[in-house]
């Protein structure tokens, strides 16, 4: 569990590389700063509020929508023995879950990149990680209402609880912020290319590696059979997602698109996350193939309706998170009508809650302190406007 926590922590570097590589060079310092501060905020707020909000210890007769076990983290002697859990201690449990909390806010960062005010985004991150994500997480992983339905909602490692929750927040932020300047001109879509595809590629493979901890650790034990199956289904889906996205992009663009292939890998990873322990390797392959194709058409769709997402975070995490959650009721060991209805209900409730709350949160922040940098700062680059420096010391062209 500690090794898996370290792998999930390492995903922060993957997100930083992907987001930096797929955005413009003039915003590199800003992107890296956000990705450095998010895990700092995430760990601190999760320790202060989030952990005890997400795992409050729902009891018989409790309101299964909200309960808070108190501020801070502490444990007695039993918390570091097998009396707490046969496989891990209280402290291991906290650290593993804290890594997931920080990951959720990072998803939002990519969708609002290159035009959001740093101070405003930090305020959003504090509230999102401290309250929104843990409250939503308590409904399933904390044994709240979603886990106590007649047919419990199933989300093994977080296609909905992590990825869709982050994706709904990303969608709300992108809508409230509006598109980057010059992205949509005279009814046409003008591509704003990322500045470092090597960095984006590095980031995707770091994330794939981190997913071994993300999904493998969610077994919550070192059971060799279930952990090894989970890692195989995770990788099969990722590979199929990358393959499908590359082929689909090749057909439609007449040339293979690297950024689509990279997002296809991530789509496959997100798509398998809800049911990685319930699928056979071949079923995981089908899920990956569908996810890879889905992310391609989703990216085009959001561009068509003028929702600007520089890194494709909404398509990868929200769209494929929803599909992956529904896939539990369609494929694998839990497939069936009752399970599918529970998955649909879970997707609907989590979507309505997270989207409405984050839409309100972004709107209030916009009203109180502003949400978007000035046109001049956006044109010059957030590195200079927000940080007073640049990432690359490039001499002027002669």
LUMLOKE-46860 format. One record per residue (C-alpha): residue number from 0; residue in one letter; chain; x, y, z. Coordinates in nm, 4 decimals, decimal comma. Layout:
BEGIN
NUM; A; A; X; Y; Z
...
***
This chain:
BEGIN
0; X; A; 0,0000; 0,0000; 0,0000
1; X; A; 0,2877; 0,2390; 0,0750
2; X; A; 0,4531; 0,1540; -0,2573
3; X; A; 0,1216; 0,2129; -0,4355
4; X; A; 0,0800; 0,5460; -0,2529
5; X; A; 0,4243; 0,6452; -0,3843
6; X; A; 0,3237; 0,5488; -0,7398
7; X; A; 0,0054; 0,7578; -0,7186
8; X; A; 0,2104; 1,0466; -0,5793
9; X; A; 0,4452; 1,0122; -0,8791
10; X; A; 0,1448; 1,0739; -1,1060
11; X; A; 0,1669; 1,4423; -1,0098
12; X; A; 0,4836; 1,4609; -1,2197
13; X; A; 0,3007; 1,2896; -1,5054
14; X; A; 0,0166; 1,5407; -1,4955
15; X; A; 0,2698; 1,8257; -1,4839
16; X; A; 0,4519; 1,6946; -1,7921
17; X; A; 0,1359; 1,6296; -1,9942
18; X; A; -0,0189; 1,9650; -1,9124
19; X; A; 0,3050; 2,1545; -1,9759
20; X; A; 0,3783; 1,9747; -2,3018
21; X; A; 0,0315; 2,0323; -2,4460
22; X; A; 0,0273; 2,4067; -2,3679
23; X; A; 0,2313; 2,7039; -2,4872
24; X; A; 0,5881; 2,7662; -2,3743
25; X; A; 0,4973; 3,1099; -2,2353
26; X; A; 0,2807; 2,9468; -1,9664
27; X; A; 0,5223; 2,6763; -1,8524
28; X; A; 0,6172; 2,8201; -1,5129
29; X; A; 0,2504; 2,8799; -1,4314
30; X; A; 0,1548; 2,5225; -1,5238
31; X; A; 0,4407; 2,3752; -1,3225
32; X; A; 0,3636; 2,5948; -1,0223
33; X; A; 0,0012; 2,4795; -1,0164
34; X; A; 0,1048; 2,1174; -1,0403
35; X; A; 0,3558; 2,1667; -0,7597
36; X; A; 0,1166; 2,3449; -0,5250
37; X; A; -0,1834; 2,1135; -0,5782
38; X; A; -0,0351; 1,8121; -0,3934
39; X; A; 0,0802; 2,0466; -0,1151
40; X; A; -0,2713; 2,1871; -0,0756
41; X; A; -0,4236; 1,8427; -0,1240
42; X; A; -0,2255; 1,6672; 0,1490
43; X; A; -0,2741; 1,9487; 0,4010
44; X; A; -0,6478; 1,9964; 0,3471
45; X; A; -0,7105; 1,6217; 0,3335
46; X; A; -0,5368; 1,5865; 0,6694
47; X; A; -0,7270; 1,8767; 0,8235
48; X; A; -1,0765; 1,8018; 0,6910
49; X; A; -1,0948; 1,5660; 0,3939
50; X; A; -1,0024; 1,2286; 0,5438
51; X; A; -1,2555; 1,2476; 0,8255
52; X; A; -1,5213; 1,3817; 0,5893
53; X; A; -1,4637; 1,1025; 0,3403
54; X; A; -1,4400; 0,8257; 0,6014
55; X; A; -1,6593; 0,9472; 0,8879
56; X; A; -1,7686; 0,6013; 1,0010
57; X; A; -2,1332; 0,5931; 0,8960
58; X; A; -2,3378; 0,3982; 1,1490
59; X; A; -2,6871; 0,2559; 1,1652
60; X; A; -2,9446; 0,5348; 1,1575
61; X; A; -2,6967; 0,7969; 1,0316
62; X; A; -2,7671; 1,0385; 0,7489
63; X; A; -2,5821; 0,8555; 0,4701
64; X; A; -2,5177; 1,1775; 0,2733
65; X; A; -2,3064; 1,3675; 0,5253
66; X; A; -2,1118; 1,3005; 0,8412
67; X; A; -1,7898; 1,4523; 0,9770
68; X; A; -1,5607; 1,2737; 1,2215
69; X; A; -1,3661; 1,5831; 1,3287
70; X; A; -1,0636; 1,7903; 1,2325
71; X; A; -0,7141; 1,6492; 1,1935
72; X; A; -0,5734; 1,2978; 1,1780
73; X; A; -0,4849; 1,0865; 1,4793
74; X; A; -0,4977; 0,7236; 1,5833
75; X; A; -0,4665; 0,5068; 1,8908
76; X; A; -0,2486; 0,2006; 1,9383
77; X; A; -0,4904; -0,0152; 1,7387
78; X; A; -0,4459; 0,2081; 1,4343
79; X; A; -0,0960; 0,0737; 1,3721
80; X; A; -0,1778; -0,2940; 1,4237
81; X; A; -0,3837; -0,5543; 1,2400
82; X; A; -0,6789; -0,4455; 1,4547
83; X; A; -0,7160; -0,1534; 1,2100
84; X; A; -0,6649; -0,3638; 0,8983
85; X; A; -0,4841; -0,6876; 0,8227
86; X; A; -0,2824; -0,5299; 0,5450
87; X; A; -0,2096; -0,1681; 0,6341
88; X; A; -0,2114; 0,0880; 0,9166
89; X; A; -0,4167; 0,4026; 0,9716
90; X; A; -0,1243; 0,6146; 0,8512
91; X; A; -0,0868; 0,4140; 0,5294
92; X; A; -0,4597; 0,4441; 0,4689
93; X; A; -0,4471; 0,8218; 0,5073
94; X; A; -0,1467; 0,8696; 0,2792
95; X; A; -0,2848; 0,6471; 0,0017
96; X; A; -0,6206; 0,8285; 0,0062
97; X; A; -0,4547; 1,1724; 0,0220
98; X; A; -0,2740; 1,0999; -0,3057
99; X; A; -0,6101; 1,0358; -0,4743
100; X; A; -0,7492; 1,3644; -0,3403
101; X; A; -0,4638; 1,5665; -0,4876
102; X; A; -0,5035; 1,3909; -0,8231
103; X; A; -0,8659; 1,5000; -0,8549
104; X; A; -0,7843; 1,8719; -0,8430
105; X; A; -0,5017; 1,8266; -1,0949
106; X; A; -0,7584; 1,7141; -1,3543
107; X; A; -0,9272; 2,0549; -1,3338
108; X; A; -0,5972; 2,2361; -1,3810
109; X; A; -0,5511; 2,1166; -1,7386
110; X; A; -0,8922; 2,2283; -1,8607
111; X; A; -0,8539; 2,5840; -1,7276
112; X; A; -0,4889; 2,6239; -1,8277
113; X; A; -0,3441; 2,9340; -1,9934
114; X; A; -0,6083; 3,1834; -1,8774
115; X; A; -0,7055; 3,1244; -1,5129
116; X; A; -0,5766; 3,3511; -1,2344
117; X; A; -0,3411; 3,1617; -1,0067
118; X; A; -0,4837; 3,2976; -0,6798
119; X; A; -0,8389; 3,2155; -0,7877
120; X; A; -0,7442; 2,8631; -0,8879
121; X; A; -0,5741; 2,8057; -0,5541
122; X; A; -0,8894; 2,9117; -0,3678
123; X; A; -1,0888; 2,6691; -0,5825
124; X; A; -0,8403; 2,3895; -0,5140
125; X; A; -0,8584; 2,4330; -0,1361
126; X; A; -1,2392; 2,4097; -0,1304
127; X; A; -1,2578; 2,1342; -0,3932
128; X; A; -1,0074; 1,9045; -0,2216
129; X; A; -1,1140; 1,9824; 0,1343
130; X; A; -1,4904; 1,9489; 0,0884
131; X; A; -1,6284; 1,8607; -0,2579
132; X; A; -1,4192; 1,5523; -0,3374
133; X; A; -1,4258; 1,3989; 0,0144
134; X; A; -1,8003; 1,4509; 0,0533
135; X; A; -1,8671; 1,2829; -0,2816
136; X; A; -1,6194; 1,0076; -0,1967
137; X; A; -1,7907; 0,9329; 0,1343
138; X; A; -2,1062; 0,8258; -0,0477
139; X; A; -1,9306; 0,5183; -0,1904
140; X; A; -1,5884; 0,4553; -0,0394
141; X; A; -1,6935; 0,5895; 0,3009
142; X; A; -1,9923; 0,3481; 0,3040
143; X; A; -2,2562; 0,6155; 0,2437
144; X; A; -2,5769; 0,5914; 0,0408
145; X; A; -2,4148; 0,4759; -0,2855
146; X; A; -2,2651; 0,1751; -0,1104
147; X; A; -2,5836; 0,0878; 0,0768
148; X; A; -2,8288; 0,0709; -0,2130
149; X; A; -2,9963; -0,2677; -0,2756
150; X; A; -2,7454; -0,3131; -0,5579
151; X; A; -2,4479; -0,0994; -0,4517
152; X; A; -2,2965; 0,1443; -0,6976
153; X; A; -1,9564; 0,0054; -0,7982
154; X; A; -1,6444; 0,2103; -0,8626
155; X; A; -1,3325; 0,0086; -0,7884
156; X; A; -1,0655; 0,2775; -0,8170
157; X; A; -1,2460; 0,5940; -0,9210
158; X; A; -1,3675; 0,6274; -1,2810
159; X; A; -1,6434; 0,8386; -1,1254
160; X; A; -1,5208; 0,9253; -0,7765
161; X; A; -1,1870; 1,0622; -0,8987
162; X; A; -1,1956; 1,1089; -1,2760
163; X; A; -1,5546; 1,2129; -1,3412
164; X; A; -1,5650; 1,4284; -1,0285
165; X; A; -1,2521; 1,6046; -1,1527
166; X; A; -1,3942; 1,6094; -1,5051
167; X; A; -1,7212; 1,7747; -1,3991
168; X; A; -1,5162; 2,0390; -1,2182
169; X; A; -1,3049; 2,0849; -1,5307
170; X; A; -1,6151; 2,1297; -1,7466
171; X; A; -1,7622; 2,3882; -1,5091
172; X; A; -1,4347; 2,5816; -1,5010
173; X; A; -1,3951; 2,5801; -1,8803
174; X; A; -1,7513; 2,7056; -1,9267
175; X; A; -1,7217; 2,9897; -1,6742
176; X; A; -1,3763; 3,0954; -1,7970
177; X; A; -1,4500; 3,0867; -2,1670
178; X; A; -1,2058; 2,9989; -2,4440
179; X; A; -0,8489; 3,1213; -2,4796
180; X; A; -0,8049; 3,4292; -2,6954
181; X; A; -0,7761; 3,3370; -3,0627
182; X; A; -0,9023; 2,9822; -3,0206
183; X; A; -1,2333; 3,0351; -3,1997
184; X; A; -1,2250; 3,3066; -3,4660
185; X; A; -1,4991; 3,3854; -3,7199
186; X; A; -1,6730; 3,0570; -3,6476
187; X; A; -1,3554; 2,8565; -3,7127
188; X; A; -1,1381; 2,6551; -3,4756
189; X; A; -0,7780; 2,7717; -3,4636
190; X; A; -0,5482; 2,5069; -3,3105
191; X; A; -0,3211; 2,6365; -3,0340
192; X; A; -0,0431; 2,3804; -3,0374
193; X; A; 0,1456; 2,2547; -2,7367
194; X; A; 0,5142; 2,3363; -2,7256
195; X; A; 0,6709; 2,0040; -2,6220
196; X; A; 0,5423; 1,6700; -2,7429
197; X; A; 0,8395; 1,4870; -2,5837
198; X; A; 0,7318; 1,6268; -2,2462
199; X; A; 0,3684; 1,5247; -2,3058
200; X; A; 0,4754; 1,1734; -2,4079
201; X; A; 0,6960; 1,1405; -2,1002
202; X; A; 0,4031; 1,2490; -1,8856
203; X; A; 0,1653; 0,9898; -2,0295
204; X; A; 0,4055; 0,7038; -1,9597
205; X; A; 0,4639; 0,8326; -1,6067
206; X; A; 0,0870; 0,8317; -1,5585
207; X; A; 0,0608; 0,4774; -1,6968
208; X; A; 0,3256; 0,3696; -1,4463
209; X; A; 0,1431; 0,5532; -1,1678
210; X; A; -0,1793; 0,3721; -1,2580
211; X; A; -0,0204; 0,0475; -1,1378
212; X; A; -0,0455; 0,2037; -0,7924
213; X; A; -0,3762; 0,3768; -0,8597
214; X; A; -0,5577; 0,0568; -0,9608
215; X; A; -0,3298; -0,2040; -0,8070
216; X; A; -0,3357; -0,0335; -0,4687
217; X; A; -0,7141; -0,0129; -0,4763
218; X; A; -0,7251; -0,3878; -0,4140
219; X; A; -0,6293; -0,2748; -0,0602
220; X; A; -0,4213; -0,5869; -0,0044
221; X; A; -0,1231; -0,7696; -0,1508
222; X; A; -0,3425; -1,0520; -0,2794
223; X; A; -0,1316; -1,1809; -0,5701
224; X; A; -0,4218; -1,3075; -0,7800
225; X; A; -0,6384; -0,9976; -0,7712
226; X; A; -0,3513; -0,7473; -0,7878
227; X; A; -0,1946; -0,9192; -1,0888
228; X; A; -0,5303; -0,9401; -1,2696
229; X; A; -0,5924; -0,5714; -1,2003
230; X; A; -0,2538; -0,4703; -1,3412
231; X; A; -0,3086; -0,6817; -1,6544
232; X; A; -0,6568; -0,5391; -1,7241
233; X; A; -0,5254; -0,1875; -1,6605
234; X; A; -0,2443; -0,2266; -1,9138
235; X; A; -0,4585; -0,4048; -2,1730
236; X; A; -0,7110; -0,1215; -2,1673
237; X; A; -0,4387; 0,1440; -2,1875
238; X; A; -0,2731; -0,0270; -2,4830
239; X; A; -0,6040; -0,0735; -2,6632
240; X; A; -0,7004; 0,2892; -2,5965
241; X; A; -0,3807; 0,4220; -2,7488
242; X; A; -0,4124; 0,1900; -3,0483
243; X; A; -0,7767; 0,2807; -3,1147
244; X; A; -0,7146; 0,6560; -3,0902
245; X; A; -0,4179; 0,6339; -3,3270
246; X; A; -0,6150; 0,4393; -3,5895
247; X; A; -0,9246; 0,6602; -3,5653
248; X; A; -0,7161; 0,9785; -3,5893
249; X; A; -0,5281; 0,8318; -3,8871
250; X; A; -0,8560; 0,7601; -4,0665
251; X; A; -1,0077; 1,1045; -4,0038
252; X; A; -0,6937; 1,3230; -4,0210
253; X; A; -0,5205; 1,1131; -4,2926
254; X; A; -0,2126; 1,1054; -4,0675
255; X; A; -0,1581; 0,9544; -3,7202
256; X; A; -0,1939; 1,2137; -3,4440
257; X; A; 0,0416; 1,1795; -3,1461
258; X; A; -0,1620; 1,3910; -2,9041
259; X; A; -0,4733; 1,1832; -2,9783
260; X; A; -0,2765; 0,8614; -2,9251
261; X; A; -0,1479; 0,9867; -2,5911
262; X; A; -0,4977; 1,0839; -2,4811
263; X; A; -0,6178; 0,7451; -2,6064
264; X; A; -0,3807; 0,5732; -2,3628
265; X; A; -0,5142; 0,7880; -2,0793
266; X; A; -0,8712; 0,7228; -2,1964
267; X; A; -0,8122; 0,3486; -2,1735
268; X; A; -0,6705; 0,3888; -1,8236
269; X; A; -0,9670; 0,5956; -1,7061
270; X; A; -1,2166; 0,3641; -1,8757
271; X; A; -1,0944; 0,0505; -1,6949
272; X; A; -1,0557; 0,2111; -1,3526
273; X; A; -1,4120; 0,1500; -1,2292
274; X; A; -1,4031; -0,2225; -1,3015
275; X; A; -1,0381; -0,3246; -1,3304
276; X; A; -1,0879; -0,6071; -1,0793
277; X; A; -1,4063; -0,7343; -1,2488
278; X; A; -1,2928; -0,7731; -1,6106
279; X; A; -1,1066; -1,0377; -1,8062
280; X; A; -0,8084; -0,9220; -2,0132
281; X; A; -1,0096; -0,9471; -2,3358
282; X; A; -1,3013; -0,7509; -2,1908
283; X; A; -1,0544; -0,4867; -2,0733
284; X; A; -0,9259; -0,4687; -2,4302
285; X; A; -1,2761; -0,3962; -2,5618
286; X; A; -1,3213; -0,1251; -2,2978
287; X; A; -0,9906; 0,0309; -2,4017
288; X; A; -1,0779; 0,0236; -2,7711
289; X; A; -1,4106; 0,1966; -2,7070
290; X; A; -1,2478; 0,4518; -2,4733
291; X; A; -0,9771; 0,5359; -2,7286
292; X; A; -1,2315; 0,5965; -3,0041
293; X; A; -1,4598; 0,7829; -2,7659
294; X; A; -1,1936; 1,0307; -2,6575
295; X; A; -1,1168; 1,1210; -3,0204
296; X; A; -1,4768; 1,2112; -3,1033
297; X; A; -1,5245; 1,3798; -2,7666
298; X; A; -1,2307; 1,6175; -2,8227
299; X; A; -1,3782; 1,7159; -3,1598
300; X; A; -1,7238; 1,7581; -3,0050
301; X; A; -1,6119; 1,9965; -2,7295
302; X; A; -1,4170; 2,2010; -2,9818
303; X; A; -1,7258; 2,2164; -3,2039
304; X; A; -1,9398; 2,3595; -2,9206
305; X; A; -1,6537; 2,5997; -2,8326
306; X; A; -1,5596; 2,4625; -2,4925
307; X; A; -1,1841; 2,5140; -2,4859
308; X; A; -0,9891; 2,2405; -2,3072
309; X; A; -0,6166; 2,2741; -2,3871
310; X; A; -0,5204; 1,9196; -2,2819
311; X; A; -0,8400; 1,7216; -2,3442
312; X; A; -0,8997; 1,6674; -1,9721
313; X; A; -1,2787; 1,6787; -2,0024
314; X; A; -1,2807; 1,4160; -2,2765
315; X; A; -1,0329; 1,1862; -2,1017
316; X; A; -1,1542; 1,2093; -1,7438
317; X; A; -1,5236; 1,3010; -1,7658
318; X; A; -1,6430; 1,1283; -2,0822
319; X; A; -1,4324; 0,8149; -2,0406
320; X; A; -1,4937; 0,8168; -1,6656
321; X; A; -1,8674; 0,7998; -1,7313
322; X; A; -1,8202; 0,5241; -1,9886
323; X; A; -1,5923; 0,3262; -1,7576
324; X; A; -1,8460; 0,3468; -1,4764
325; X; A; -2,1287; 0,2279; -1,6998
326; X; A; -1,9033; -0,0489; -1,8362
327; X; A; -1,9213; -0,2225; -1,4965
328; X; A; -2,2913; -0,2888; -1,5620
329; X; A; -2,2300; -0,3841; -1,9250
330; X; A; -1,9221; -0,6089; -1,9097
331; X; A; -1,7459; -0,8392; -1,6687
332; X; A; -1,8411; -1,0192; -1,3509
333; X; A; -2,1015; -0,7637; -1,2369
334; X; A; -2,2754; -0,7101; -1,5725
335; X; A; -2,6543; -0,7040; -1,5518
336; X; A; -2,9609; -0,4818; -1,5527
337; X; A; -2,9733; -0,4068; -1,1802
338; X; A; -2,6043; -0,3212; -1,1661
339; X; A; -2,6342; -0,1041; -1,4771
340; X; A; -2,9217; 0,0908; -1,3200
341; X; A; -2,7125; 0,1477; -1,0065
342; X; A; -2,4235; 0,2688; -1,2232
343; X; A; -2,6542; 0,5080; -1,4124
344; X; A; -2,7955; 0,6428; -1,0871
345; X; A; -2,4463; 0,6941; -0,9475
346; X; A; -2,3247; 0,8734; -1,2604
347; X; A; -2,6321; 1,1002; -1,2562
348; X; A; -2,6126; 1,1939; -0,8879
349; X; A; -2,2355; 1,2481; -0,8870
350; X; A; -2,2615; 1,4498; -1,2081
351; X; A; -2,5433; 1,6726; -1,0865
352; X; A; -2,3794; 1,7360; -0,7491
353; X; A; -2,0269; 1,8031; -0,8712
354; X; A; -2,1165; 2,0090; -1,1762
355; X; A; -2,3649; 2,2336; -0,9926
356; X; A; -2,1394; 2,2852; -0,6899
357; X; A; -1,8272; 2,3609; -0,8959
358; X; A; -2,0234; 2,5852; -1,1323
359; X; A; -2,1423; 2,7865; -0,8312
360; X; A; -1,7937; 2,7835; -0,6789
361; X; A; -1,6265; 2,9147; -0,9945
362; X; A; -1,9036; 3,1757; -1,0373
363; X; A; -1,8617; 3,3044; -0,6817
364; X; A; -1,4830; 3,3212; -0,7177
365; X; A; -1,5273; 3,5090; -1,0459
366; X; A; -1,7608; 3,7570; -0,8770
367; X; A; -1,5481; 3,8096; -0,5649
368; X; A; -1,1897; 3,8074; -0,6901
369; X; A; -1,2019; 3,7534; -1,0645
370; X; A; -1,1238; 3,4291; -1,2416
371; X; A; -0,9420; 3,5187; -1,5603
372; X; A; -0,6170; 3,7032; -1,6237
373; X; A; -0,6232; 4,0213; -1,8306
374; X; A; -0,6024; 4,0017; -2,2116
375; X; A; -0,2547; 4,1554; -2,1903
376; X; A; -0,1333; 3,8906; -1,9436
377; X; A; -0,2819; 3,6119; -2,1527
378; X; A; -0,1148; 3,7442; -2,4669
379; X; A; 0,2238; 3,7954; -2,3003
380; X; A; 0,2079; 3,4688; -2,1102
381; X; A; 0,1162; 3,3824; -1,7521
382; X; A; 0,4794; 3,3137; -1,6664
383; X; A; 0,5592; 3,6845; -1,6804
384; X; A; 0,2209; 3,8142; -1,5628
385; X; A; 0,1784; 3,5786; -1,2652
386; X; A; 0,5382; 3,4849; -1,1787
387; X; A; 0,7661; 3,7524; -1,3224
388; X; A; 0,9878; 3,5034; -1,5031
389; X; A; 1,0014; 3,2504; -1,7837
390; X; A; 1,0833; 2,8805; -1,8040
391; X; A; 1,3050; 2,8984; -2,1104
392; X; A; 1,5800; 3,1553; -2,1644
393; X; A; 1,5463; 3,1731; -2,5408
394; X; A; 1,7455; 3,4476; -2,7165
395; X; A; 1,5525; 3,6645; -2,9622
396; X; A; 1,5589; 3,5584; -3,3278
397; X; A; 1,8117; 3,7427; -3,5442
***
